[in-house]
């Protein structure tokens, strides 16, 4: 069951109308690292999770990603303004002026529609959490790129909030990974002879890596001292 609260998770505002930047923000609506992908990926993955705590984590983050989708869509809507102007629209924003009436659509910055092919789910909790960590890291990078290309203070405040929430999700998934790292596809990590081989195929060069003491990946808490 889902319940919609009309109050946004974070108040969204823009200082100026900017249709071209609205097209750029579309990347986080319908792009491969956007909010819809994250929400549906975590929700889909959660369906077979037996660990109740981790299942709740996936569903809680999925629900928050939907709230992020709402924030991004609201930002795009404000940036688009109210005047149809396809003649001066960028390539990724033409559809908003000729078919959606400036309504934010689920497409990326180039105008390509969102696809379920973006979703990654394996049924293996280790693999799925690692893919989610990667998803959050990539989403953060996209927001960083977007942040650098806008001076609008209102938009920057929204992106800053979203960027830091992606970082928080990344941390939560890392904590969940540490909890289950001896299970699933991480069982018997690096115990075969083949798993300890390193092929030095970059010549000339030297073998600077060794897999002799192969260890499964793990993550330290962000505030831990090295």
C-alpha positions in Angstrom: 0.0 0.0 0.0 1.2 3.5 -0.8 0.1 6.8 0.5 0.8 10.1 -1.2 1.6 13.1 1.0 1.2 16.4 -0.9 4.1 18.0 0.9 7.4 17.5 -0.9 10.3 15.9 0.9 12.3 19.1 0.3 10.8 22.4 -0.8 11.6 23.0 -4.5 12.0 26.4 -6.1 13.8 28.0 -9.0 15.0 31.6 -9.4 14.5 31.7 -13.2 12.7 29.9 -16.0 15.3 27.9 -17.9 13.9 25.4 -20.5 17.3 24.2 -21.7 18.3 23.3 -18.2 14.9 21.6 -17.7 15.9 19.2 -20.5 19.2 18.5 -18.6 17.3 17.7 -15.4 15.2 15.2 -17.4 18.2 12.9 -17.1 17.3 12.2 -13.5 13.7 11.5 -14.4 14.0 9.0 -17.2 17.7 8.3 -17.5 19.5 5.1 -16.7 20.8 6.5 -13.4 17.7 8.5 -12.5 15.1 8.4 -9.7 12.5 6.1 -11.5 15.2 3.5 -12.2 16.3 3.5 -8.6 12.8 3.3 -7.1 11.6 0.5 -9.3 14.9 -1.4 -9.1 14.9 -1.5 -5.3 11.2 -2.3 -5.1 11.6 -5.2 -7.6 14.6 -6.5 -5.8 12.9 -6.4 -2.4 10.2 -9.0 -3.5 12.4 -12.0 -2.7 14.4 -10.7 0.2 14.0 -12.8 3.3 16.0 -10.7 5.7 13.2 -8.4 7.1 15.6 -5.5 8.0 17.2 -5.4 4.6 13.8 -5.8 2.9 12.5 -2.8 4.8 15.6 -0.9 3.8 15.1 -1.6 0.1 11.4 -0.6 0.3 12.1 2.6 2.4 14.7 3.8 0.0 12.5 2.9 -3.0 9.7 5.0 -1.5 12.1 7.9 -1.0 13.4 7.7 -4.5 9.8 8.2 -5.7 9.7 11.3 -3.6 12.9 12.4 -5.3 11.2 11.7 -8.7 8.5 14.1 -7.6 11.0 16.8 -6.6 12.9 16.5 -9.9 9.6 16.6 -11.9 8.5 19.7 -10.0 11.9 21.3 -10.7 11.6 20.5 -14.4 8.0 21.9 -14.5 9.1 25.2 -12.9 12.1 25.5 -15.2 9.9 24.9 -18.3 7.7 27.9 -17.5 4.4 28.3 -19.3 5.3 29.4 -22.9 5.5 26.8 -25.7 8.6 27.6 -27.8 9.7 24.5 -29.8 11.5 26.8 -32.3 14.1 27.6 -29.6 14.0 24.3 -27.7 17.0 22.1 -27.4 17.0 18.6 -28.9 16.1 16.9 -25.7 13.3 19.3 -24.8 11.4 19.5 -28.1 8.9 16.9 -27.0 7.9 19.0 -24.0 6.8 21.8 -26.5 5.1 19.7 -29.1 3.5 16.7 -27.4 3.4 17.0 -23.6 2.5 20.7 -23.2 5.6 21.3 -21.0 4.6 18.4 -18.7 7.7 16.6 -17.5 8.0 13.2 -19.3 9.9 10.1 -18.3 12.8 10.6 -20.7 16.4 11.4 -20.4 18.2 14.6 -21.4 18.3 13.6 -25.0 14.6 12.8 -25.2 14.8 9.0 -25.2 12.1 7.4 -23.1 12.7 5.5 -19.9 12.9 1.7 -20.3 12.7 -1.2 -17.9 15.9 -2.5 -19.4 17.6 -0.1 -16.9 16.5 -2.3 -14.0 19.0 -4.8 -12.5 17.8 -7.7 -10.4 19.5 -11.1 -10.0 17.8 -12.7 -6.9 21.3 -12.8 -5.3 21.3 -10.2 -2.5 25.1 -9.7 -2.7 25.0 -8.9 -6.4 21.9 -6.7 -6.1 23.3 -4.7 -3.2 26.5 -4.1 -5.1 24.5 -2.9 -8.2 22.5 -0.6 -5.9 25.7 0.9 -4.4 26.9 1.5 -8.0 23.5 3.0 -8.9 23.7 5.5 -6.0 27.3 6.4 -6.8 26.4 7.0 -10.4 23.3 9.1 -9.5 25.5 11.2 -7.2 27.9 11.8 -10.1 25.1 12.9 -12.4 23.8 15.3 -9.8 27.4 16.7 -9.4 27.6 17.3 -13.1 24.2 19.0 -13.1 25.2 21.2 -10.1 28.3 22.5 -11.8 26.3 23.7 -14.8 23.7 25.9 -13.1 24.0 29.1 -11.1 20.3 29.2 -10.1 20.4 29.2 -6.3 17.0 27.5 -5.9 17.9 24.7 -8.3 21.3 24.3 -6.6 19.7 23.9 -3.2 17.4 21.1 -4.6 20.3 19.3 -6.3 22.5 19.6 -3.2 19.8 17.9 -1.1 19.3 15.1 -3.6 23.0 14.6 -4.0 23.5 14.1 -0.3 20.5 11.8 0.0 22.1 9.6 -2.7 25.2 9.5 -0.6 23.1 8.5 2.4 21.5 5.6 0.5 24.9 4.5 -0.7 26.0 4.3 3.0 23.0 2.3 4.0 23.5 -0.2 1.2 27.1 -0.6 2.2 26.1 -1.3 5.7 23.6 -3.9 4.5 26.3 -5.5 2.3 28.6 -5.8 5.3 25.8 -7.7 7.1 25.5 -10.3 4.4 28.9 -10.5 2.8 29.4 -14.2 3.7 26.2 -15.3 1.9 25.0 -15.9 -1.6 27.5 -15.3 -4.4 30.1 -14.3 -1.8 30.3 -17.8 -0.3 33.7 -19.4 -0.7 35.2 -16.3 -2.2 38.6 -16.8 -3.7 39.2 -20.4 -2.6 39.9 -22.0 -6.0 43.2 -21.8 -7.8 41.8 -20.0 -10.8 40.4 -17.2 -8.5 43.9 -16.4 -7.4 45.4 -15.9 -10.8 46.4 -12.5 -12.1 47.1 -12.2 -15.9 49.6 -9.4 -16.6 48.5 -8.6 -20.1 49.6 -4.9 -20.3 53.1 -5.0 -21.7 55.5 -3.5 -21.0 54.5 -3.4 -17.4 54.8 -5.1 -14.1 52.4 -7.2 -12.1 51.4 -4.8 -9.3 48.3 -6.7 -8.2 48.0 -10.1 -6.5 44.9 -12.2 -5.8 46.8 -14.7 -3.6 44.9 -13.5 -0.5 41.6 -12.8 -2.2 39.0 -11.3 0.1 35.4 -10.5 -0.7 34.6 -6.8 -1.0 33.6 -5.0 2.2 33.0 -1.4 3.2 34.0 0.8 6.1 31.7 3.3 7.7 32.3 6.8 6.3 33.2 8.2 9.7 35.7 5.4 10.6 39.3 6.3 11.1 41.9 4.7 8.9 
